[in-house]
Amino acid sequence: MPTQSILITGCSSGIGLHAALTLSARGYQVFATARKPQDVAALQDKGLSAYLLDLTSTESITQTLAKVLEQTGGQLDFLFNNGAYGQPGALEDLPTHALKAQFESNVFGWHELTKQVIPVMRQQGHGRIIQCSSVLGFVSMAYRGAYNASKYAIEGLTDTLRLELKSANIAVILLQPGPINTQFRANALTAFQDNIAIDTSVHKAQYHQQIERLTSEKSNAPFTLEPIDVTQALIHALESKRPKLRYRITTPTKLFAVFKRILPARWLDYLLAKG
């Protein structure tokens, strides 16, 4: 089978890095991207073909995709949209510019990249687009409103794309991880401190609990898994003749998918509030 190409966003650490290294070792032609030059250099030191890609910049997206297509002869078999961050904070404390920034990175950048990749896949007659959503793409938790909203948006866009691209032989697939041990918490802590006036908020006590959670070296959430568990689902989504529409990864994701269907909304709110 000819070498298959994949472009992955958000490869500086965690899910994206593990996926890039694993797929490269598996024989894929991997194009790993990151937002910071030092992270691109680190990826290259690991032997990966790595490029700078800022999801908040259409120019960056266009330039990087052009470089990738130059290496592949104008084709791209797979796109793994993964690059994202979390903006914690109560919605009443969240500056509108911070919500916009969350969507620029987590939603609009994905849309722009995907929109540019689709004509390539249409022309070659095949392709798969895998979107890394979250359990928070279909249930919500307090103090994660911006991230919740961005992942809900990704779920809606993905479901729509799947319908629109069916006749083009382009599969659109969702990964829905729950808690995974990554650098996500550290990045969320930075966004929290940059944009939320913690000590003047009515949510001050809850915020200090959030800070304790975000500063821990490992997630204290029950049933936390590792990036390898996401990569295993990704591999199935890439290689199965009939991939699933949704891959629910971690026990919390699987449980809340069931609870969402069978529980009254107030009962579900009670369970989510305990998290």
C-alpha positions, 0 to 999 in steps of 0.5 A: 500500500502506498505511503499515506499522508496525514496533517496533524495540528497541535503536536507540541505535546500530549495527544498530537505529539503521541499521534505524530510519533506513533503514526510516523513509526507506523509508516505514515507520512506525517506532517506535524504542526505547532504554533511556536517555533521552539516546538517545531524545532523540538518536533524536528529533533524527534525526526518528524516533518514539522511546520509552524501553523498558527490556527488563528492566522489564515495566512499561516494555515494557507502557507503551511498547507501549501508546503505540505502539498508540495511534499505530497504531490498535491494530495493529502489522505488524512487531516487530524484536527487536534490543536486546541486549548481550554479557557477556564472561568465563569461565563460572567467573568469571561471577557468577550475577547477571551471567548473570541480567542477561544473560538479563533483557535478551537473552531474558526482555525479548524474550519479554515484548515478543513475548508482548504483541505476539502478541495484537495480530497475532492480532487483525489476522490477520497479522504478522512477528516478526524476531529478531536472533540471532547466529552465536553462537546455534548455535556457541560461543566461549570467554569469551562463555558468557553471550552464547552461552547467551542467543542459543542460547535465542533460537534455541530460542524462535524455532523454537518460536514459528514452529511455534506461530504458523504457523496464525495467519499470523504469521511468525517469522524469525531474523537471524544476523549474524556480526561487524558494526561496531557499539558492541557491543564498547564495551558489552561492555567495560563489562560485562566490567569491571563483573562480572569480577575480571580480575587475580585470574583464572586467565584473566588473560592471555586477558582482556587479549587480550579487552580489547585486542579490545574497545577497538579502534575497529573489529572485527579479525575477518575478514569484518566487515560493516557494519549496512547488511548486516543491514538489507538482510536485514531488508528482505527478511524484511519485504517478501518474500512468502516470507521465509527462516526464517534469514538468515545474514549474514557469511561466518563465519556461513555457513561455521560453519553448514556446518561445524556440519553436516559436521565432527566436534565436536572439529574444530569446537572446534579452529576455534572456539578459534582465534577 
